[in-house]
Amino acid sequence: MDNADVKRLRTQVEGLEQEKVFLLNELEAIYRKVEEHLLASGHEREVAYQELRGRNRELQDRLEELEKAHRELQETQQMLIRSERMAAMGEMAAAIVHEIKNPLTVIIGRVELMMLVGDGVRRQDLEILLKWGEYLRDLVENILRFARHHRGRACDLDLNALLTKLEAFVKPIIRHAAVRLSLTPGIPHIVADPGQIEQVLMNLVLNALDAVGRRGHISLNTGRGSIQAAIEQEVQAGRPHRLAVEMEGEALTGDFVFAEVRDDGPGISEEHMGRLFEAFFTTKGAEKGTGLGLSIARTILTEWGGNILASSAEGHGASFKVFLPSATGA
């Protein structure tokens, strides 16, 4: 979508406003016509009133249609503006990724070389550096694929194994929060890109770490069930919730496996819940976040038929459930 599309939509909105004014003027003219018949016979008055009532209903229906079309056009215009913004951001991200990738490859290579001659304590530190370097490398590659709209590679994945790996990775480098792992045994595998799903979950864990501060708790859980059932649980608990991508019907009741990142931090205000998955929206401040993490996560999961259910009550922590279709479908 380009500026021409945006201008075209603006012209349509202006046209609707003009039609609305025209209809209101026509309605006023009909009322005046009725006034002319007020002194006429009773029969003529009744005919005029019937004509007025019928025409009034028609005009009211048309006005409601116009107002709905007006709202839809304004929403579409905003969506086009955001699309243009994301396209520009994608081009910039691709350029940044190329600048980061080469020195990052050198860093990883040097760390691997140092590990060959390092002692036990030093080797443990180097393993952490290597893991973070590999994470950053995968992250920039995923951003590049996102910017170019490339789909990841489909692999058979075990969410239990992935969450276990993630918990083991973050535990040694955080000393201010308790991380608890609760896995549902025997859940089906999923089909997705391992690096992309790990990126989604890592982003949620890092967000939770930011939220809980120095003495909080984070729970990493897995399970199986429909998105509809999860939504109903949140409704019963009275917790505000938001799906990253709206779904209806069979899509909500499908067979899903989920990984949940739950924290006991300050929670998310209801005002902010509605904007969680908007690109560039962040509550962390410009110095701590770009507001792209959840937006990219939404895009990744959409590619694999998944979704994210966020729920939170201000002052009572937050939960993010990452749903992906069961590979078995059984």
C-alpha positions in Angstrom: 0.0 0.0 0.0 1.3 3.5 -0.9 0.4 7.1 -0.4 -2.0 6.9 -3.4 -4.1 4.3 -1.5 -4.2 6.5 1.6 -5.3 9.5 -0.4 -8.0 7.4 -2.2 -9.4 6.3 1.2 -9.4 9.9 2.5 -11.3 11.0 -0.6 -13.9 8.2 0.1 -14.2 9.3 3.7 -14.9 12.9 2.6 -17.4 11.7 0.1 -19.3 9.8 2.8 -19.4 12.9 5.0 -20.9 14.9 2.1 -23.5 12.2 1.5 -24.4 12.2 5.2 -25.0 16.0 5.0 -27.1 15.5 1.9 -29.3 12.9 3.5 -29.9 15.1 6.6 -30.9 18.0 4.4 -33.3 15.7 2.5 -34.8 14.6 5.8 -35.3 18.2 6.8 -37.0 18.9 3.5 -39.5 16.1 4.0 -40.4 17.4 7.5 -41.1 20.8 5.9 -43.3 19.1 3.3 -45.4 17.5 6.0 -45.9 20.9 7.6 -47.6 22.0 4.4 -50.2 19.3 4.8 -51.0 20.0 8.5 -53.9 22.2 7.5 -55.1 19.8 4.9 -57.8 17.1 5.4 -57.3 14.2 7.9 -56.8 11.7 5.1 -54.1 13.8 3.4 -52.4 14.2 6.8 -52.3 10.5 7.4 -50.8 9.8 3.9 -48.1 12.4 4.6 -47.3 10.9 8.0 -47.0 7.4 6.5 -44.7 8.8 3.8 -42.6 10.5 6.4 -42.3 7.5 8.6 -41.3 5.2 5.7 -38.8 7.7 4.4 -37.4 8.4 7.8 -36.8 4.7 8.4 -35.0 4.4 5.0 -32.8 7.5 5.8 -31.9 6.2 9.3 -30.9 2.8 7.9 -28.8 4.5 5.3 -27.2 6.8 7.9 -26.2 3.8 10.0 -24.7 2.1 7.0 -22.7 5.3 6.2 -21.4 5.6 9.7 -20.3 2.0 9.7 -18.6 2.4 6.4 -17.0 5.6 7.7 -15.5 3.8 10.7 -14.3 0.9 8.5 -12.6 3.3 6.1 -10.8 5.1 9.0 -9.6 1.8 10.4 -8.3 0.8 7.0 -6.6 4.1 6.6 -4.8 3.6 9.9 -3.9 0.0 8.9 -2.3 1.3 5.7 -0.3 3.9 7.5 1.0 1.2 9.9 1.8 -1.1 6.9 3.9 1.7 5.3 5.6 2.2 8.6 6.4 -1.5 9.0 7.6 -1.7 5.4 10.1 1.1 6.1 11.1 -0.6 9.4 11.6 -3.9 7.6 14.0 -2.3 5.1 15.9 -0.6 7.9 16.0 -3.9 10.0 17.5 -5.8 7.0 20.3 -3.2 6.7 21.0 -3.3 10.5 21.0 -7.1 10.5 23.7 -7.3 7.9 25.8 -4.8 9.9 25.4 -6.9 13.1 25.8 -10.4 11.6 29.4 -10.3 10.5 31.0 -9.0 13.8 28.7 -11.4 15.7 30.0 -14.3 13.7 33.5 -13.3 14.6 32.6 -13.1 18.4 31.1 -16.5 18.4 34.1 -17.9 16.6 36.5 -16.4 19.1 34.5 -17.7 22.1 34.5 -21.2 20.6 38.3 -21.0 20.2 38.8 -19.8 23.8 36.6 -22.7 25.0 39.1 -25.2 23.6 41.8 -24.0 26.0 39.8 -22.6 28.9 39.7 -24.0 32.5 36.5 -25.2 34.2 35.3 -21.9 35.7 36.2 -19.9 32.6 34.6 -22.5 30.4 31.3 -22.1 32.2 31.3 -18.4 31.6 32.3 -18.9 27.9 29.4 -21.3 27.5 27.0 -18.6 28.6 28.6 -16.1 26.3 28.4 -18.5 23.4 24.8 -19.3 24.1 23.8 -15.6 24.1 25.9 -15.0 21.0 24.1 -17.9 19.2 20.7 -16.5 20.5 21.6 -13.0 19.0 22.7 -14.6 15.8 19.4 -16.5 15.4 17.5 -13.4 16.5 19.0 -11.2 13.7 18.4 -14.0 11.2 14.8 -14.2 12.2 14.4 -10.4 12.0 15.9 -10.6 8.5 13.4 -13.3 7.5 10.6 -11.3 9.1 11.6 -8.2 7.1 11.7 -10.2 3.9 8.5 -12.2 4.7 10.4 -15.5 4.5 8.8 -18.5 6.2 11.0 -20.5 8.6 11.9 -24.2 8.3 9.3 -26.7 9.4 10.6 -29.1 12.1 9.1 -31.6 14.5 9.3 -29.9 17.9 8.7 -30.9 21.5 7.6 -27.9 23.6 8.5 -29.7 26.8 12.1 -30.1 25.6 12.2 -26.6 24.3 11.0 -25.1 27.6 13.4 -27.2 29.6 16.3 -26.0 27.5 15.1 -22.4 27.9 14.8 -22.7 31.7 18.3 -24.2 31.9 19.6 -21.3 29.8 18.2 -18.4 31.8 18.6 -19.8 35.3 22.4 -19.3 35.6 22.3 -15.7 34.4 19.4 -14.4 36.6 19.9 -14.1 40.4 17.0 -11.9 41.2 14.0 -14.0 40.2 12.8 -17.6 40.8 12.0 -19.6 37.7 9.7 -22.6 38.1 9.1 -25.3 35.4 5.9 -27.2 35.2 5.5 -29.5 32.2 2.5 -31.6 31.2 3.9 -35.1 30.2 3.0 -36.7 26.9 1.7 -33.6 25.1 1.9 -33.9 21.3 4.7 -32.4 19.3 4.2 -29.3 17.0 5.6 -28.4 13.6 7.4 -25.0 13.4 10.8 -23.4 13.1 12.8 -24.1 16.3 14.7 -20.8 16.2 11.5 -18.8 15.7 9.6 -20.5 18.5 12.6 -20.2 20.8 12.8 -16.5 20.0 9.1 -16.0 20.8 9.4 -17.8 24.2 12.7 -16.0 25.0 11.2 -12.7 24.4 8.3 -13.5 26.7 10.7 -14.7 29.5 12.8 -11.5 29.2 9.6 -9.4 29.4 8.6 -11.3 32.5 12.1 -10.7 34.1 11.7 -7.0 33.4 8.2 -7.1 35.1 9.0 -9.0 38.3 12.0 -7.0 39.5 14.4 -8.5 42.0 12.1 -10.8 44.0 9.5 -12.1 41.7 8.6 -15.5 40.4 8.2 -16.7 36.8 6.4 -20.0 35.9 7.1 -21.8 32.6 4.2 -24.2 31.9 3.1 -26.5 29.1 -0.3 -28.0 28.4 -2.8 -29.0 25.8 -6.3 -27.7 25.0 -8.3 -25.3 22.8 -8.0 -21.6 22.8 -11.7 -21.3 23.4 -11.3 -23.2 26.7 -8.5 -21.0 27.8 -10.5 -17.9 27.0 -13.4 -19.2 29.0 -11.1 -19.8 32.0 -10.0 -16.2 31.9 -13.6 -15.0 31.6 -14.6 -17.0 34.7 -11.6 -15.6 36.6 -12.6 -12.1 35.6 -9.2 -11.4 34.1 -8.9 -9.0 31.1 -7.5 -10.9 28.1 -6.5 -10.3 24.5 -5.7 -12.6 21.6 -2.8 -11.5 19.3 -4.9 -12.6 16.2 -8.7 -12.7 16.3 -10.1 -16.2 15.6 -13.6 -17.6 15.3 -15.5 -20.9 15.2 -13.5 -24.1 14.6 -10.1 -22.3 14.7 -10.8 -21.5 18.4 -11.8 -25.0 19.3 -9.0 -26.8 17.5 -6.4 -29.1 19.2 -3.5 -27.0 20.4 -0.4 -27.4 22.5 0.6 -24.4 24.6 3.6 -23.0 26.4 2.8 -20.4 29.1 5.1 -17.7 30.6 3.4 -16.4 33.8 4.8 -13.8 36.2 3.7 -12.3 39.5 4.7 -8.7 38.5 2.6 -5.6 38.6 0.4 -6.7 35.7 -0.8 -4.8 32.7 -3.4 -2.1 32.8 -6.7 -2.7 30.8 -5.9 0.3 28.7 -2.5 -1.2 27.6 -4.0 -4.7 27.1 -5.7 -3.5 23.9 -2.4 -2.3 22.4 -0.1 -5.2 23.4 0.6 -6.5 20.0 0.8 -3.2 18.1 4.2 -2.7 16.4 6.3 0.0 18.3 4.0 0.0 21.3 5.9 -0.4 24.6 5.4 0.4 28.3 9.1 0.1 29.0 10.2 3.5 27.7 12.3 4.2 24.6 15.6 3.4 26.4 14.5 -0.2 27.3 12.3 -1.5 24.5 11.4 -1.0 20.8 7.9 -2.4 21.0 8.5 -4.9 18.2 8.9 -8.1 20.3 5.3 -9.1 20.6 4.5 -7.8 17.1 7.1 -10.1 15.7 6.0 -13.0 17.9 2.4 -12.5 16.5 3.7 -12.6 13.0 5.8 -15.8 13.6 2.9 -17.7 15.3 0.5 -16.7 12.5 2.8 -18.3 10.0 2.5 -21.6 11.9 -1.3 -21.4 12.6 -0.8 -20.4 16.2 -1.7 -17.5 18.5 -0.9 -15.8 21.8 -3.5 -15.3 24.6 -2.4 -12.6 27.0 -4.2 -12.1 30.2 -3.5 -9.8 33.2 -5.1 -7.9 36.0 -3.3 -4.8 37.1 -1.4 -5.6 40.3 -1.9 -9.4 39.9 0.8 -10.5 37.3 0.5 -11.5 33.7 0.2 -14.6 31.6 1.2 -15.2 28.0 0.1 -18.5 26.5 1.7 -19.4 23.1 -0.7 -21.8 21.3 0.5 -23.9 18.3 -1.5 -26.7 16.5 -0.9 -30.2 17.7 1.0 -32.2 15.1 -1.2 -35.2 15.7 -4.5 -33.3 15.6 -5.9 -36.1 17.8 
